[in-house]
Amino acid sequence: MQYSYRITKYFSSGGNGKLISDSDEWTSFSQIRGDILEMEYQLIENNYLSIIKATCNHLHINNLMTMDLEDYNHDKLVENKQQLTIDEAILVAKKVLREELWCKLISQDVEFHFGYDFYMYVTSTHKLLNFYIKNGFNKKLNVEEFPSPYL
């Protein structure tokens, strides 16, 4: 993939330029407790899922395949190398964000990788930064050119 982006909920930089969370900020679904945090989580989760859906719509992608699946709950709701509709892929991405499973979601033109601490990486054969800016995704989440460590 020629282009790669890191998408996070973090906007603060550490001394080395790495994006960091505030000390009292949640960095995983397991830390969500209480109504206010649940509402905040839902908004942020929806922002991540919106980027996946919008990217696929923009690139005219109708299916994504699971790759390198790790099913932590052993639910067997999805299999490795399974073709998913975009709506199904969104449900799988939600489970990844909620730490129920892990996988990459891939197609020929785009891949979605999920990292620790609520990092998501988008790699693509198409330049997407202007698309994300034009559609306001950079105001809700931090979108920057950055190589995915999962390639």
C-alpha positions as a Markdown table, in Angstrom:
| # | Residue | x | y | z |
|---|---|---|---|---|
| 1 | Met | 0.0 | 0.0 | 0.0 |
| 2 | Gln | 1.4 | 3.3 | -1.0 |
| 3 | Tyr | -0.3 | 5.6 | 1.6 |
| 4 | Ser | -0.6 | 5.1 | 5.3 |
| 5 | Tyr | -2.4 | 7.0 | 8.0 |
| 6 | Arg | -2.6 | 6.9 | 11.8 |
| 7 | Ile | -6.0 | 7.8 | 13.2 |
| 8 | Thr | -6.3 | 8.4 | 17.0 |
| 9 | Lys | -8.4 | 10.2 | 19.5 |
| 10 | Tyr | -5.3 | 11.9 | 20.8 |
| 11 | Phe | -4.2 | 15.4 | 19.9 |
| 12 | Ser | -1.5 | 16.0 | 22.5 |
| 13 | Ser | 2.2 | 15.4 | 21.7 |
| 14 | Gly | 4.9 | 14.1 | 24.0 |
| 15 | Gly | 8.4 | 15.5 | 24.0 |
| 16 | Asn | 9.4 | 13.1 | 21.2 |
| 17 | Gly | 6.5 | 14.1 | 19.0 |
| 18 | Lys | 4.6 | 10.9 | 19.8 |
| 19 | Leu | 0.9 | 11.4 | 20.4 |
| 20 | Ile | -0.1 | 10.7 | 24.0 |
| 21 | Ser | -3.2 | 10.6 | 26.2 |
| 22 | Asp | -3.7 | 12.7 | 29.2 |
| 23 | Ser | -3.0 | 10.8 | 32.5 |
| 24 | Asp | -6.7 | 10.7 | 33.3 |
| 25 | Glu | -7.9 | 9.7 | 29.8 |
| 26 | Trp | -9.1 | 6.3 | 28.9 |
| 27 | Thr | -7.0 | 4.3 | 26.4 |
| 28 | Ser | -9.1 | 1.1 | 26.1 |
| 29 | Phe | -12.7 | -0.1 | 26.3 |
| 30 | Ser | -11.9 | -1.9 | 29.5 |
| 31 | Gln | -11.5 | 1.4 | 31.3 |
| 32 | Ile | -15.0 | 2.7 | 30.5 |
| 33 | Arg | -17.1 | 3.1 | 33.6 |
| 34 | Gly | -20.0 | 5.4 | 34.2 |
| 35 | Asp | -22.7 | 7.1 | 32.0 |
| 36 | Ile | -20.6 | 10.1 | 31.0 |
| 37 | Leu | -17.6 | 7.9 | 29.9 |
| 38 | Glu | -20.0 | 5.5 | 28.1 |
| 39 | Met | -21.5 | 8.4 | 26.2 |
| 40 | Glu | -18.0 | 9.8 | 25.3 |
| 41 | Tyr | -16.9 | 6.3 | 24.3 |
| 42 | Gln | -19.9 | 5.8 | 22.0 |
| 43 | Leu | -19.2 | 9.2 | 20.2 |
| 44 | Ile | -15.5 | 8.3 | 19.7 |
| 45 | Glu | -16.3 | 4.7 | 18.6 |
| 46 | Asn | -18.8 | 6.0 | 16.1 |
| 47 | Asn | -16.1 | 8.4 | 14.7 |
| 48 | Tyr | -13.8 | 5.5 | 14.1 |
| 49 | Leu | -16.5 | 3.4 | 12.5 |
| 50 | Ser | -17.6 | 6.4 | 10.3 |
| 51 | Ile | -14.1 | 6.7 | 8.9 |
| 52 | Ile | -14.1 | 3.0 | 7.9 |
| 53 | Lys | -17.5 | 3.3 | 6.3 |
| 54 | Ala | -16.8 | 6.6 | 4.5 |
| 55 | Thr | -13.4 | 5.4 | 3.3 |
| 56 | Cys | -15.0 | 2.3 | 1.8 |
| 57 | Asn | -17.8 | 4.4 | 0.2 |
| 58 | His | -15.3 | 6.8 | -1.2 |
| 59 | Leu | -13.2 | 4.1 | -2.7 |
| 60 | His | -16.2 | 2.1 | -3.9 |
| 61 | Ile | -15.3 | -0.9 | -1.8 |
| 62 | Asn | -18.2 | -3.3 | -1.1 |
| 63 | Asn | -16.4 | -6.0 | 0.9 |
| 64 | Leu | -13.5 | -6.3 | 3.4 |
| 65 | Met | -11.8 | -9.5 | 4.4 |
| 66 | Thr | -10.7 | -10.4 | 7.9 |
| 67 | Met | -7.0 | -11.2 | 8.2 |
| 68 | Asp | -4.9 | -12.5 | 11.2 |
| 69 | Leu | -8.1 | -13.0 | 13.3 |
| 70 | Glu | -7.7 | -13.4 | 17.1 |
| 71 | Asp | -11.0 | -14.3 | 18.7 |
| 72 | Tyr | -10.6 | -13.6 | 22.4 |
| 73 | Asn | -14.0 | -14.7 | 23.5 |
| 74 | His | -14.1 | -17.7 | 21.2 |
| 75 | Asp | -17.5 | -16.6 | 19.9 |
| 76 | Lys | -16.7 | -17.8 | 16.4 |
| 77 | Leu | -18.9 | -15.0 | 15.0 |
| 78 | Val | -16.4 | -14.4 | 12.2 |
| 79 | Glu | -13.6 | -16.5 | 10.7 |
| 80 | Asn | -10.2 | -15.6 | 9.4 |
| 81 | Lys | -10.1 | -14.7 | 5.7 |
| 82 | Gln | -13.9 | -14.2 | 5.7 |
| 83 | Gln | -15.4 | -11.8 | 3.2 |
| 84 | Leu | -17.7 | -9.3 | 4.9 |
| 85 | Thr | -20.1 | -6.7 | 3.6 |
| 86 | Ile | -19.2 | -3.2 | 4.8 |
| 87 | Asp | -22.0 | -3.3 | 7.4 |
| 88 | Glu | -20.6 | -6.6 | 8.7 |
| 89 | Ala | -17.1 | -5.2 | 8.7 |
| 90 | Ile | -18.3 | -2.3 | 10.8 |
| 91 | Leu | -19.7 | -4.7 | 13.4 |
| 92 | Val | -16.4 | -6.6 | 13.4 |
| 93 | Ala | -14.5 | -3.3 | 13.8 |
| 94 | Lys | -16.7 | -2.4 | 16.8 |
| 95 | Lys | -15.8 | -5.8 | 18.4 |
| 96 | Val | -12.1 | -5.0 | 17.8 |
| 97 | Leu | -12.4 | -1.6 | 19.4 |
| 98 | Arg | -14.2 | -3.2 | 22.3 |
| 99 | Glu | -11.4 | -5.7 | 22.7 |
| 100 | Glu | -13.5 | -8.8 | 21.9 |
| 101 | Leu | -11.4 | -9.8 | 19.0 |
| 102 | Trp | -8.6 | -8.5 | 16.8 |
| 103 | Cys | -8.1 | -8.6 | 13.1 |
| 104 | Lys | -7.1 | -6.5 | 10.1 |
| 105 | Leu | -9.9 | -5.6 | 7.6 |
| 106 | Ile | -8.5 | -5.7 | 4.1 |
| 107 | Ser | -9.3 | -5.3 | 0.5 |
| 108 | Gln | -7.2 | -4.8 | -2.6 |
| 109 | Asp | -7.2 | -0.9 | -2.2 |
| 110 | Val | -7.5 | -0.3 | 1.6 |
| 111 | Glu | -6.6 | -2.0 | 4.9 |
| 112 | Phe | -7.7 | -1.1 | 8.4 |
| 113 | His | -5.3 | -2.1 | 11.2 |
| 114 | Phe | -6.0 | -1.6 | 14.9 |
| 115 | Gly | -3.4 | -0.9 | 17.5 |
| 116 | Tyr | -3.1 | -0.6 | 21.2 |
| 117 | Asp | -4.5 | 2.4 | 23.0 |
| 118 | Phe | -7.2 | 3.2 | 20.4 |
| 119 | Tyr | -4.9 | 3.7 | 17.4 |
| 120 | Met | -6.2 | 2.8 | 14.0 |
| 121 | Tyr | -4.2 | 2.7 | 10.8 |
| 122 | Val | -5.5 | 3.0 | 7.3 |
| 123 | Thr | -3.3 | 2.0 | 4.4 |
| 124 | Ser | -4.4 | 2.5 | 0.9 |
| 125 | Thr | -3.4 | 2.6 | -2.8 |
| 126 | His | -5.1 | 6.1 | -2.8 |
| 127 | Lys | -4.2 | 9.3 | -1.1 |
| 128 | Leu | -6.9 | 9.9 | 1.5 |
| 129 | Leu | -5.7 | 12.8 | 3.7 |
| 130 | Asn | -7.6 | 15.5 | 1.7 |
| 131 | Phe | -10.7 | 13.3 | 1.8 |
| 132 | Tyr | -10.5 | 13.1 | 5.6 |
| 133 | Ile | -9.9 | 16.8 | 5.9 |
| 134 | Lys | -12.7 | 17.8 | 3.5 |
| 135 | Asn | -15.2 | 15.6 | 5.4 |
| 136 | Gly | -14.2 | 16.9 | 8.8 |
| 137 | Phe | -12.8 | 13.7 | 10.2 |
| 138 | Asn | -9.6 | 15.5 | 11.3 |
| 139 | Lys | -11.7 | 17.6 | 13.6 |
| 140 | Lys | -13.1 | 14.6 | 15.5 |
| 141 | Leu | -10.0 | 12.4 | 15.4 |
| 142 | Asn | -6.4 | 13.1 | 14.7 |
| 143 | Val | -5.5 | 12.0 | 11.2 |
| 144 | Glu | -1.9 | 12.0 | 10.1 |
| 145 | Glu | 0.3 | 10.4 | 7.6 |
| 146 | Phe | 2.1 | 7.6 | 9.4 |
| 147 | Pro | 3.3 | 4.1 | 8.5 |
| 148 | Ser | 1.2 | 1.2 | 9.9 |
| 149 | Pro | 3.3 | -1.1 | 12.2 |
| 150 | Tyr | 1.0 | -3.9 | 11.0 |
| 151 | Leu | 2.1 | -4.1 | 7.4 |
